[in-house]
């Protein structure tokens, strides 16, 4: 029997989604963890968490919601990320509805997003962030009815912004981030910041499975200093 760790979970008939999201929705049902990342959850342990990968239709086509963490935070300070965080007990079962409830709750708490305008259509297999011990479920959603968004707590979120998929797929905005620790991974120079790490890795795979990826130079390296 296949577990939620091993494949994605489709929740919505792709026919109910806009045409530009249907390929991603279909792929999310069968995608395997190793098709998304080399960082996979341990057999036991880890802190359950979820992020909301929210895609909507903007002035320049499909776009993705991101936020920038406050520079005063102890971890991931100043980094761009998806809205999200750890599961609370009231979110429910980590093996069931918990990740989806947590992703929506955290997005509302961080950005003021109205959950009523969000339609979740899949949950990807869980991935691992070793530095924080988070076991993260990326929750895919369609921003069916966009609502105003802004940082709710400036001590946690510096800004909230959207990035057109066309910019994320632009060869000139892509590269490979290189950290002094030895980490290497995809990155994106968009929205006035450098998106790298876990968030960039998920975006990279979203572009691929949605059919939005364009050829880009993987040998273009962008160095990260110890403060990044």
ZABAFI-851010 format. One record per residue (C-alpha): residue number from 1; x, y, z; residue in three letters. Coordinates in Angstrom, 2 decimals. Layout:
BEGIN
n=NUM xx=X yy=Y zz=Z res=ALA;
...
// end
This chain:
BEGIN
n=1 xx=0.00 yy=0.00 zz=0.00 res=UNK;
n=2 xx=1.34 yy=3.46 zz=-0.94 res=UNK;
n=3 xx=1.50 yy=6.02 zz=1.86 res=UNK;
n=4 xx=1.23 yy=9.79 zz=1.77 res=UNK;
n=5 xx=5.02 yy=9.86 zz=2.08 res=UNK;
n=6 xx=5.40 yy=8.12 zz=-1.28 res=UNK;
n=7 xx=3.02 yy=9.97 zz=-3.60 res=UNK;
n=8 xx=1.11 yy=13.20 zz=-3.84 res=UNK;
n=9 xx=-2.56 yy=13.47 zz=-3.00 res=UNK;
n=10 xx=-4.99 yy=14.93 zz=-5.51 res=UNK;
n=11 xx=-8.05 yy=16.53 zz=-3.95 res=UNK;
n=12 xx=-9.84 yy=18.21 zz=-6.86 res=UNK;
n=13 xx=-11.01 yy=17.13 zz=-10.29 res=UNK;
n=14 xx=-8.51 yy=18.86 zz=-12.62 res=UNK;
n=15 xx=-11.44 yy=19.72 zz=-14.90 res=UNK;
n=16 xx=-12.58 yy=22.19 zz=-12.24 res=UNK;
n=17 xx=-9.30 yy=24.11 zz=-12.43 res=UNK;
n=18 xx=-8.13 yy=26.65 zz=-15.02 res=UNK;
n=19 xx=-6.45 yy=25.02 zz=-18.01 res=UNK;
n=20 xx=-2.99 yy=26.29 zz=-17.03 res=UNK;
n=21 xx=-3.12 yy=24.39 zz=-13.72 res=UNK;
n=22 xx=-4.42 yy=21.03 zz=-14.90 res=UNK;
n=23 xx=-1.09 yy=19.48 zz=-15.91 res=UNK;
n=24 xx=0.34 yy=20.26 zz=-12.47 res=UNK;
n=25 xx=-2.76 yy=18.88 zz=-10.75 res=UNK;
n=26 xx=-2.51 yy=15.61 zz=-12.67 res=UNK;
n=27 xx=1.21 yy=15.25 zz=-11.95 res=UNK;
n=28 xx=0.73 yy=15.93 zz=-8.23 res=UNK;
n=29 xx=-1.27 yy=12.74 zz=-7.81 res=UNK;
n=30 xx=1.56 yy=10.40 zz=-8.80 res=UNK;
n=31 xx=4.74 yy=12.37 zz=-8.12 res=UNK;
n=32 xx=7.29 yy=10.60 zz=-5.88 res=UNK;
n=33 xx=9.36 yy=12.31 zz=-3.15 res=UNK;
n=34 xx=12.66 yy=11.70 zz=-4.96 res=UNK;
n=35 xx=11.26 yy=13.46 zz=-8.00 res=UNK;
n=36 xx=11.02 yy=16.59 zz=-5.84 res=UNK;
n=37 xx=14.10 yy=16.58 zz=-3.61 res=UNK;
n=38 xx=17.04 yy=14.59 zz=-2.29 res=UNK;
n=39 xx=16.16 yy=15.78 zz=1.21 res=UNK;
n=40 xx=13.56 yy=13.26 zz=2.40 res=UNK;
n=41 xx=12.01 yy=12.84 zz=5.87 res=UNK;
n=42 xx=13.62 yy=10.51 zz=8.39 res=UNK;
n=43 xx=11.87 yy=7.24 zz=9.17 res=UNK;
n=44 xx=10.74 yy=8.74 zz=12.48 res=UNK;
n=45 xx=10.86 yy=12.14 zz=14.13 res=UNK;
n=46 xx=10.88 yy=15.56 zz=12.56 res=UNK;
n=47 xx=8.47 yy=18.43 zz=13.13 res=UNK;
n=48 xx=5.36 yy=18.31 zz=10.91 res=UNK;
n=49 xx=4.89 yy=21.51 zz=8.91 res=UNK;
n=50 xx=3.12 yy=22.72 zz=5.79 res=UNK;
n=51 xx=3.48 yy=25.51 zz=3.25 res=UNK;
n=52 xx=0.88 yy=26.97 zz=0.89 res=UNK;
n=53 xx=1.97 yy=27.00 zz=-2.75 res=UNK;
n=54 xx=-0.67 yy=29.43 zz=-3.98 res=UNK;
n=55 xx=-1.03 yy=30.11 zz=-7.70 res=UNK;
n=56 xx=-3.37 yy=32.68 zz=-9.17 res=UNK;
n=57 xx=-4.01 yy=34.64 zz=-12.34 res=UNK;
n=58 xx=-2.32 yy=38.03 zz=-12.35 res=UNK;
n=59 xx=-1.92 yy=40.89 zz=-14.80 res=UNK;
n=60 xx=0.98 yy=39.05 zz=-16.47 res=UNK;
n=61 xx=-0.45 yy=35.53 zz=-16.40 res=UNK;
n=62 xx=-0.10 yy=32.90 zz=-13.67 res=UNK;
n=63 xx=1.67 yy=34.11 zz=-10.54 res=UNK;
n=64 xx=2.89 yy=32.71 zz=-7.23 res=UNK;
n=65 xx=2.43 yy=34.15 zz=-3.73 res=UNK;
n=66 xx=5.60 yy=34.51 zz=-1.65 res=UNK;
n=67 xx=6.67 yy=36.40 zz=1.45 res=UNK;
n=68 xx=9.93 yy=37.67 zz=2.88 res=UNK;
n=69 xx=10.77 yy=36.74 zz=6.46 res=UNK;
n=70 xx=11.66 yy=39.53 zz=8.89 res=UNK;
n=71 xx=15.38 yy=40.14 zz=9.25 res=UNK;
n=72 xx=15.11 yy=39.81 zz=13.05 res=UNK;
n=73 xx=14.04 yy=36.14 zz=13.03 res=UNK;
n=74 xx=16.43 yy=33.53 zz=14.43 res=UNK;
n=75 xx=16.06 yy=31.16 zz=11.48 res=UNK;
n=76 xx=15.67 yy=31.93 zz=7.77 res=UNK;
n=77 xx=15.90 yy=35.67 zz=8.53 res=UNK;
n=78 xx=15.27 yy=37.81 zz=5.47 res=UNK;
n=79 xx=14.65 yy=34.82 zz=3.21 res=UNK;
n=80 xx=11.82 yy=34.53 zz=0.72 res=UNK;
n=81 xx=9.46 yy=31.63 zz=1.34 res=UNK;
n=82 xx=5.98 yy=30.28 zz=0.92 res=UNK;
n=83 xx=3.48 yy=31.11 zz=3.69 res=UNK;
n=84 xx=3.43 yy=28.27 zz=6.18 res=UNK;
n=85 xx=4.66 yy=26.82 zz=9.44 res=UNK;
n=86 xx=4.35 yy=23.99 zz=11.92 res=UNK;
n=87 xx=1.16 yy=22.03 zz=12.49 res=UNK;
n=88 xx=-0.79 yy=22.89 zz=15.63 res=UNK;
n=89 xx=-2.86 yy=20.25 zz=17.46 res=UNK;
n=90 xx=-6.08 yy=21.89 zz=16.28 res=UNK;
n=91 xx=-5.00 yy=21.48 zz=12.64 res=UNK;
n=92 xx=-5.76 yy=17.78 zz=12.83 res=UNK;
n=93 xx=-4.03 yy=14.60 zz=11.75 res=UNK;
n=94 xx=-0.61 yy=15.13 zz=10.06 res=UNK;
n=95 xx=-1.48 yy=12.09 zz=7.95 res=UNK;
n=96 xx=-4.83 yy=13.56 zz=6.91 res=UNK;
n=97 xx=-6.25 yy=17.08 zz=6.79 res=UNK;
n=98 xx=-3.64 yy=18.56 zz=9.13 res=UNK;
n=99 xx=-1.19 yy=19.92 zz=6.52 res=UNK;
n=100 xx=-3.96 yy=21.55 zz=4.50 res=UNK;
n=101 xx=-5.51 yy=23.16 zz=7.56 res=UNK;
n=102 xx=-2.10 yy=24.37 zz=8.76 res=UNK;
n=103 xx=-1.13 yy=25.80 zz=5.37 res=UNK;
n=104 xx=-4.31 yy=27.86 zz=5.15 res=UNK;
n=105 xx=-4.18 yy=28.95 zz=8.78 res=UNK;
n=106 xx=-0.55 yy=30.05 zz=8.56 res=UNK;
n=107 xx=-1.15 yy=31.88 zz=5.28 res=UNK;
n=108 xx=-4.03 yy=33.80 zz=6.84 res=UNK;
n=109 xx=-2.00 yy=34.61 zz=9.96 res=UNK;
n=110 xx=1.03 yy=35.78 zz=7.97 res=UNK;
n=111 xx=-0.53 yy=37.59 zz=5.01 res=UNK;
n=112 xx=-4.17 yy=38.30 zz=5.87 res=UNK;
n=113 xx=-5.21 yy=36.04 zz=3.01 res=UNK;
n=114 xx=-8.93 yy=35.18 zz=2.87 res=UNK;
n=115 xx=-9.07 yy=31.34 zz=2.86 res=UNK;
n=116 xx=-12.55 yy=31.43 zz=1.31 res=UNK;
n=117 xx=-10.97 yy=32.43 zz=-2.00 res=UNK;
n=118 xx=-8.46 yy=29.56 zz=-1.99 res=UNK;
n=119 xx=-9.13 yy=26.15 zz=-3.54 res=UNK;
n=120 xx=-6.67 yy=23.44 zz=-2.52 res=UNK;
n=121 xx=-6.21 yy=20.87 zz=-5.26 res=UNK;
n=122 xx=-3.34 yy=18.64 zz=-4.10 res=UNK;
n=123 xx=-0.73 yy=17.96 zz=-1.44 res=UNK;
n=124 xx=2.75 yy=16.94 zz=-2.55 res=UNK;
n=125 xx=4.79 yy=14.26 zz=-0.73 res=UNK;
n=126 xx=6.53 yy=15.39 zz=2.42 res=UNK;
n=127 xx=10.02 yy=16.83 zz=2.15 res=UNK;
n=128 xx=12.70 yy=17.52 zz=4.76 res=UNK;
n=129 xx=14.58 yy=20.63 zz=5.87 res=UNK;
n=130 xx=17.54 yy=19.24 zz=7.88 res=UNK;
n=131 xx=18.63 yy=22.55 zz=9.41 res=UNK;
n=132 xx=15.26 yy=23.02 zz=11.15 res=UNK;
n=133 xx=14.13 yy=19.36 zz=11.33 res=UNK;
n=134 xx=10.87 yy=20.27 zz=9.59 res=UNK;
n=135 xx=8.97 yy=17.59 zz=7.68 res=UNK;
n=136 xx=7.11 yy=19.80 zz=5.22 res=UNK;
n=137 xx=4.00 yy=19.09 zz=3.16 res=UNK;
n=138 xx=3.71 yy=21.48 zz=0.18 res=UNK;
n=139 xx=0.00 yy=22.18 zz=-0.29 res=UNK;
n=140 xx=-0.93 yy=23.23 zz=-3.83 res=UNK;
n=141 xx=-3.80 yy=25.68 zz=-4.25 res=UNK;
n=142 xx=-5.54 yy=27.86 zz=-6.79 res=UNK;
n=143 xx=-6.19 yy=31.48 zz=-5.79 res=UNK;
n=144 xx=-9.71 yy=31.38 zz=-7.18 res=UNK;
n=145 xx=-10.74 yy=34.74 zz=-5.70 res=UNK;
n=146 xx=-7.69 yy=36.88 zz=-4.85 res=UNK;
n=147 xx=-7.90 yy=38.98 zz=-1.69 res=UNK;
n=148 xx=-5.66 yy=41.79 zz=-0.40 res=UNK;
n=149 xx=-2.49 yy=40.53 zz=1.31 res=UNK;
n=150 xx=0.01 yy=42.33 zz=3.50 res=UNK;
n=151 xx=2.30 yy=41.46 zz=6.45 res=UNK;
n=152 xx=0.13 yy=40.85 zz=9.51 res=UNK;
n=153 xx=3.02 yy=40.87 zz=11.99 res=UNK;
n=154 xx=6.08 yy=42.88 zz=10.84 res=UNK;
n=155 xx=8.15 yy=41.09 zz=13.48 res=UNK;
n=156 xx=7.70 yy=37.90 zz=11.46 res=UNK;
n=157 xx=7.00 yy=39.02 zz=7.89 res=UNK;
n=158 xx=8.77 yy=41.90 zz=6.16 res=UNK;
n=159 xx=6.65 yy=41.87 zz=3.01 res=UNK;
n=160 xx=4.24 yy=39.83 zz=0.91 res=UNK;
n=161 xx=4.50 yy=39.77 zz=-2.86 res=UNK;
n=162 xx=3.55 yy=37.84 zz=-6.00 res=UNK;
n=163 xx=5.89 yy=36.73 zz=-8.77 res=UNK;
n=164 xx=4.73 yy=35.99 zz=-12.33 res=UNK;
n=165 xx=5.50 yy=32.43 zz=-13.43 res=UNK;
n=166 xx=6.99 yy=33.96 zz=-16.59 res=UNK;
n=167 xx=9.67 yy=35.62 zz=-14.45 res=UNK;
n=168 xx=10.40 yy=32.42 zz=-12.54 res=UNK;
n=169 xx=10.88 yy=30.60 zz=-15.85 res=UNK;
n=170 xx=13.05 yy=33.37 zz=-17.32 res=UNK;
n=171 xx=16.56 yy=32.05 zz=-18.04 res=UNK;
n=172 xx=18.10 yy=35.37 zz=-17.01 res=UNK;
n=173 xx=16.61 yy=35.14 zz=-13.52 res=UNK;
n=174 xx=17.69 yy=31.56 zz=-12.78 res=UNK;
n=175 xx=20.92 yy=30.15 zz=-11.39 res=UNK;
n=176 xx=22.48 yy=27.70 zz=-8.95 res=UNK;
n=177 xx=22.92 yy=28.96 zz=-5.40 res=UNK;
n=178 xx=26.21 yy=27.94 zz=-3.77 res=UNK;
n=179 xx=26.49 yy=28.16 zz=0.01 res=UNK;
n=180 xx=29.78 yy=27.97 zz=1.99 res=UNK;
n=181 xx=28.36 yy=24.88 zz=3.73 res=UNK;
n=182 xx=28.53 yy=23.01 zz=0.43 res=UNK;
n=183 xx=24.85 yy=23.34 zz=-0.38 res=UNK;
n=184 xx=23.99 yy=23.75 zz=-4.05 res=UNK;
n=185 xx=20.49 yy=24.22 zz=-5.42 res=UNK;
n=186 xx=18.32 yy=26.22 zz=-7.81 res=UNK;
n=187 xx=17.66 yy=29.88 zz=-7.13 res=UNK;
n=188 xx=15.65 yy=32.72 zz=-8.64 res=UNK;
n=189 xx=16.38 yy=36.45 zz=-8.76 res=UNK;
n=190 xx=12.83 yy=37.78 zz=-8.61 res=UNK;
n=191 xx=10.77 yy=40.25 zz=-6.62 res=UNK;
n=192 xx=13.84 yy=42.22 zz=-5.56 res=UNK;
n=193 xx=15.34 yy=39.26 zz=-3.71 res=UNK;
n=194 xx=17.07 yy=35.91 zz=-4.20 res=UNK;
n=195 xx=14.80 yy=32.92 zz=-3.66 res=UNK;
n=196 xx=16.84 yy=29.84 zz=-2.76 res=UNK;
n=197 xx=16.87 yy=26.79 zz=-0.48 res=UNK;
n=198 xx=13.74 yy=24.73 zz=0.14 res=UNK;
n=199 xx=11.40 yy=27.28 zz=-1.48 res=UNK;
n=200 xx=13.43 yy=27.50 zz=-4.68 res=UNK;
n=201 xx=13.68 yy=23.73 zz=-4.86 res=UNK;
n=202 xx=9.90 yy=23.35 zz=-4.75 res=UNK;
n=203 xx=9.42 yy=26.15 zz=-7.31 res=UNK;
n=204 xx=11.92 yy=24.44 zz=-9.62 res=UNK;
n=205 xx=9.89 yy=21.22 zz=-9.52 res=UNK;
n=206 xx=6.57 yy=23.07 zz=-9.89 res=UNK;
n=207 xx=7.86 yy=24.67 zz=-13.09 res=UNK;
n=208 xx=8.93 yy=21.28 zz=-14.40 res=UNK;
n=209 xx=5.78 yy=19.32 zz=-13.62 res=UNK;
n=210 xx=3.46 yy=22.14 zz=-14.75 res=UNK;
n=211 xx=5.25 yy=22.33 zz=-18.10 res=UNK;
n=212 xx=6.42 yy=25.90 zz=-17.49 res=UNK;
n=213 xx=10.16 yy=25.22 zz=-17.29 res=UNK;
n=214 xx=12.40 yy=26.77 zz=-19.97 res=UNK;
n=215 xx=16.06 yy=25.94 zz=-20.70 res=UNK;
n=216 xx=18.39 yy=27.71 zz=-18.28 res=UNK;
n=217 xx=22.10 yy=27.76 zz=-17.43 res=UNK;
n=218 xx=22.75 yy=25.45 zz=-14.48 res=UNK;
n=219 xx=26.41 yy=26.47 zz=-14.53 res=UNK;
n=220 xx=25.52 yy=30.05 zz=-13.62 res=UNK;
n=221 xx=26.51 yy=30.12 zz=-9.95 res=UNK;
n=222 xx=25.32 yy=32.66 zz=-7.37 res=UNK;
n=223 xx=27.31 yy=32.61 zz=-4.13 res=UNK;
n=224 xx=25.67 yy=32.92 zz=-0.73 res=UNK;
n=225 xx=27.68 yy=34.25 zz=2.21 res=UNK;
n=226 xx=27.37 yy=32.92 zz=5.77 res=UNK;
n=227 xx=24.69 yy=35.48 zz=6.63 res=UNK;
n=228 xx=22.36 yy=34.40 zz=3.83 res=UNK;
// end
